Amino acid sequence: ASIGSFFRRSLRRSGRREGKEEEIKKENNPSRVPQGKPGERSSVLYSAGQFFFEYLVVVSLRKMTDGHYEPKITYQFPKRENLLKGQKEEEERLLNAIPLFCFPDGNSWAPVTEFTSETFSFVLTNVDGSRKIGYCRRLLPSGRGVRLPEVFCIISCLGCFGLFSKILDEVEKRRQISMAVIYPFMQGLRESPFPAPGKTVTIKSFIPESGTELIELTRPVDAHLEHVEFQALLQQLSPHLILHIFASAVLERRLIFLAEELSVLSQCIHAVAALLYPFTWAHTYIPVVPECLLDTVCCPTPFMVGIQMRHLERVLDQPMEEALIVDLCEGKILRAVGDEEEILPIKLQNEMLTSLNRHNNNNNVHTSEQVNALVSEAFVQFFVRMVGHYSSHIKWSKNGSGTFQERAFCKAISSKTNRKFVKKFVKTNMFSLFIEEAEKSRIPQEGK
């Protein structure tokens, strides 16, 4: 109950310019992007030279008196000392929340002899807007007989999922040898600067019987897409359904995604959120909802959440308002508002559909980087054609501050179908946040 109330308290911040308060940034909130290259996220997430991570924690299952298992942090590196009172309280809240997201399935577990490792991620957003991403690898420790899985979770403010997946590969390899060989590897990683896009950092690590290994960690050249894997979304859903989901997300509706695998949930929801670039989903955003927070679906404000399929009946029994419910396992929509086909202008909708069908053909595109770039471009072009003229309708004062002329902006659109869509889109929180940043982005020039 205390963890749930903490997350709910974390959700309040001022909303659009009208001053209304909205429930946003519950967890897993991508950073705001007012200007920049397609897909680029806040420099807070991607600055080179930062620490790779803040913590490595191991979350294990501990048997309780009632026979159920509860996730607990059993290892933490590094230990923090000499923290101020406020910092200590914040650290305690973070460390109390992490186990819930490492084992969101609930507490009904049993020791096993076999378990397929899985990789997933979550993001916690604090009341001050700072973000921490949890990169998780759930695995079965080496040994004989029945055992319980454990989760290695790396907490970082840096968004680079492919790179951290490789780090977790190294952690898992060392875990099968001994916990003792994980520490020097993570220490070496912590002492290394986060590389710039396209650059490589080399970590030296000694492994008994193998000697010293050199591990190269390279960031993609296209850093603006290093946080997403569109191929995962294309594998689960048809392009037609992806456009229905995109249309609902653009109008900031309630979206629920269902799958059993944590990796599928987190990858697909990150991908859906990334389709909105250069705008940002700024509401409740939880790629994997812990069982104790399933009542999130009753929230009357917009949300984008992922729920394990085993909880489907409980979700459907909740008194929720209209929502789009997507089954990622079967690749179908279980519940819809009904107008998803009509939200996007039909001409642009057909163009994006053609583009997605082309990119979904593996004979044409072979690498995930190519898929990411081409899919992102298709959706960026949609926004360029819809609202790309926004900068021409910002009236600038002499001191460099701007005021967006919404009415003139909408009237400038000649197509009636396009204008109908834009009149709805300009009322969204994501558009307002984008424009607020644009109004502050001009640098005053002398003589003007």
N, C-alpha and C positions, 0 to 999 in steps of 0.2 A: 504493500500500500504506500509506503514512504517513497519507494522508487517511482511508482506511478505518479504520485503527486509532484515529485521533483520534475519529471518530464513535462507535466502539464503546466507547472509554474514557468518552465523554460520557454513556453510557447508564446508569450505575450510580447509584442512590440508594436510600435505605431505602424499603421498601414498606409493607405494611400493619402494623397495630399489633402483630401477632405477631412483627415484626422481620425478616420474610423480605425478601431483596433481590430486586428484580425489574429486568428490563431495560426501562427506560422512557425517554421523552423523547429519542428519537434525534434527531429533527428534525421540525419542524412539529408541535409539541405545543401545543394550545390551553391557555390559562392556567386555573388552578384556580378554581372558583366555589363557595364554600360557601353563601353566602346572596345574596339580591338579587333583582332583577326578572328575569322570564324572558328568557334569552338574554344577560344582562349578563356581561361578562367582567372580568377583573382591571383595577383602576384603572391599573395599570402600562401596559396597552395603550391605555387610552382617556382618560387625563387631559388636559384642555384646558390649553393654555399651554405644552406641551412643544415641543421642536423637531419639525418635520415629519419629518426624516430625519437619519441619521448620515452616510451616504455616498451618492453617486451614482458608480457604476463602469460603465465600458464594457468588456465582455468580447468580444474578437475572436478569430478562428481564425488560428493561426499554423502554417504548413506545417513539418513536421518532416523530418528526413533520410530517414525511411522512406516518405515520401509522404503520410502521414496528417496530419490537422490536430489541433492541441491548443488548447483555449481558454485564453486568457491575459488578465489585466486590462491594458488599454492606456491607461486614463484613470481617474483617481480624484479626486473632489472631496468634501470638502476634504482636503488632505494634513494628516496629524496630526504634530505635532512635540512635543518635550519630554515624551514619554510615559515613565512609569516602566517598569522592566524587565518586570514582570508584565503591564502594560497593552500593552506592545509585543508580547509573546509572544502575547497573546490576539488582538490585531489581526492579526498574521501568520497565525494559525490561521484566523481569519474570512476574510481575503482569499484564502488558499489554497483554502478550501472553496467559495467563491462560484462560480468558473468551472465546477465540476462540475455545479452545479444550474442554471446558465444554459444549458449544453449537455449535458443528461443523455443525449442520444441516442447518444453514443459519438463516435468520431473519424473516421468515414467520411463526409467531406463533399466537395463539388465546387463550384466557382464556378458561379453561375447568373445569368440575366438577369431573372428574375421570382421573387418570393417574397412570400407573403401574411403580413403582420405577425400575430404572435400574442402574447397576453398571458397570463401565468401567474404563480404565486407559490410561494414555499417559506418555511419557517421553520426557523431553526437554534436549537437550545436548548443552551446551554452547561452545563458541570458545576455551576455555581452556580444554575441554574434560570432565568437571564435569557434572554429570547427576542429574536430579531432576525428580522424578516420581510423577505424579498426580493421586491419587486414587479418583474416582468420584462416588457420589451417586446422581442421579437426581430423585427428588421426588416432590410431590405436598404437599405444607404446609397444615396443618389441618385448617379447617374452613368451612364456608358455602358459597354456591354460586360459581360462576366461579372464578378461580384463575389461575395464571401462575406457571409452575414448576420452581424450583430453583435447583441449584447444590451445594452440599457440596463437596469441593475438599481439600484433605489433600496432601500437598506437602512434600515429604520426599526424602532423598537420599538412603533409604533402600528398597530393593526389596523383599517383602514378601506379595504377593497378597491375600492369604487366611487370613492372620492375619489382614490386613488392611480392608478387607471386613467385618470382625467381628466388628472392630472399627466403621465402617460406620453404621453397624446395630445399635450399641449403640447410635450413633449420631442421626440417624433417629428416634429412639424411644424417645429420649429427645426432638427432634424438634416438635413432635406431642404434647408435653406438653408445652414447652416454650423454646425460644432461651436462656433464662437466665440459664437453667440447663445444657446447653452444655458446657459453659465456665469452670465450676469447673471440669467436667470430662476431658476435654482436658488439663487443667492445671495439673491435676494429672497424665495424660499420659505423658505430656512433662517432668515432674519431675522424671519419672521412666526410668530406663535404658533399652535399647533394649536387650531382653534375648538371651542367647546362644542357639544353636540348641537343641531342646528337653526340654528346660527349660521354666518355666512359670513366668510371672510377674502378680501381683495382684493389681488392681486399686480400690481404695475406691471411691465411688461416692454416694452423697446424692440426692434422688429424692423425692420431696414433695408427701406425702400420702403413699410412699413406704418405706421411711427410707433410711438407708445407705445400698448400694449394694456393693458386692465384685465381681469385674469382672476379670476373669482369662483369660489372653492372652498367649497362648502357641505356640511356634515355632515348626514346624515339626522336627523330628529327622533328616530326610534326607533334610537338609537345601539347598542342591544343586538343589532341584527341587521345592522349595517353591514359585518360581516365575511363575510357568506354570501349565496348566491344559490340559493334552493331551486328556482327555475324551471329551472335547468340540470339538476338531478337529475330533475325531473319530465319533462323533455324526453327524457332518455335511458332511463329505466326506468319500468315500470308501477308503480302504487301497490302492487300485490301483491308485486312483487319488492323494493320499497323496505322493506316491512314485514319480509320475510325477512332483509334486510341489517341492519335495525334490531335485530331479535331476536338476531342473531349478535353485533352490536356491544355490546348490553346485557350479554351474558354474556362479553364480553371474549375473543372468539375471534380467529382469524387471518383477515384479510380482504385479498384481492388484487383490485384493480380494473385493468382493461385498457382502453386506448384509445390511438389514435395521437396525437391532439392533446393537447398539454400543457395547454391551457386547460381542456379537458373533464376531464382527470384532476384538476387542482387544484381546480376549482370543485365537482365532484361529491364529492370526498373531504372538502373543507371542509364541504359541506352535510351529509354523513352524520355527521360529528363533531358538528355543531351540533344534530342531532336528539336528542342525549343530554342537552341542557341540562335541569335544572340540574347534571347530573353532567358529568364531563370525562374524555375518553379520555386516559389517563395512561401509555400504553405507546408502543412504537415507532410513529411516525406520519410517513410520508414520502409526500406526494401525488405526487411525481415522483421515482422512484428512479433515480439515475445508473447507467449501464451497469456501472460498476465495483463497484457495491454490490448487484448482483442476488442475491447469496447471502443477502441479508436474509431471503428467503423460507424459508430453512432454520432460522430462529430458532425455538426451541421455545416461546418466550413469546409473548403476544398481540402482534399488529401490524396496522396498517392502512396499506397501501401502494398506490401507483399505478405501473403499469409500462406502457411503450409496447407496443402490440400486436406490433411487430416482434420483441420478445423472448419471445413466448409459448412457443415450443418450448423455449427455454433454461430458462424458468421451470418448465415441466412436467417437464423432465428432472431438476430439483433434488430431492434426497431430503428433501422437506418433510413435515411432519405434516399432520393434517387441517386444511383451510382452505376458506373460501368464495371461489370465484374468479368474478368478475363481468365479463362482456363489456359494456362501456358502448357499444360501437359497434353491436352487434346487440340490445342490451337483453335479455340473457339470462344465466343462471347456467351456467357451464361445469362447475363442480365444487361439490358441497355435502356437508355432513355427513349430511344426510338428515332431521333432526328440526326444521328451521327452522319448519315449519308449526305445530309443537306447543309452541313455547317460550312464546309470549304467550298469556294467557287469551283464549279464543275470542271471548267477548262484546266485550271491549275491542278485540281485533284487528279485528273486524267494524266497530266504531264508527270506528276510525281509518281503515279502508279506505274507508268511506263518506265520511269527511271529505276524504281525499286525492283521491278521485274527483271530489268537488265542486270542490275547489280547482284540479284539473287542467283544469277546463273554462274555457277562456279567455272564454267568453261571460259568465261570472259574475265573474271576477277579471281586471282589465285591467293592473294595474301589478305590478312585481316586489316593491314594498314591501308590497302587499296579500297577495301570495302568501307572502312571508316571514312576515308576522304571523300569517296564518291557519294555515299549516302548523306553525309553531312552537307555536302555541296547542294544536293537536291533540296533539302529543307531550308538551307540558308537562302537559296534563290527564291523560294516561296515568300519568305519574309522581305527580301529585297524588293520584289515586285509588288507586294502588298503595302508595305510601310517604309520603303527605302527613301521616300521623299521627305521624311520627318524633319531632317535638318533644315530644309528650306522654309519650314514653318515655325522656327524658333526665333522670336523677336528679341534682339539683344539690346541691353541698355549700355550706357557709356562705361559703367563699372565692370562690364563683362558678364553680368548675370543674364540669363535668358528666360523667356516666358513662352511656353508652347501654345500655339494658336490651333486648338483642336478642331474648331469648326471649319476653318480654312483648309486644314490638313485633309479632312474628310471630303470637302467639296471638290478638292483637286483631283479626286479619283473619278475618272470618266466612266468606268464600267459600273453599272448598277449592282451587279452581283458582288463585285469586289468591294464596293462601298458598303453594302449591307453587312458583309463580314467584318470590315474594319470598324464600323460603328459599334459592333459588339466587342471587338478586340481591344479598342482603346479604353474600355471600361474595366479591363482586368488589372489586377495588382501588378502583374509582371510588366505590362506596358507602362504603367505609372512609374514604377521603380526605374525602368530604363530611361524614361523621359526626365525624371528628376535628376539623374546623373548627367544626362545630355545637357540639361539647363545649366549645370555647374561646370561644364567641361571646357568652355571657351576661356582662353587666357586674354585678359584685357590688353589692348595694344595702344601705343601712344597715338594721340591725335584722333582717336575714335571713341 
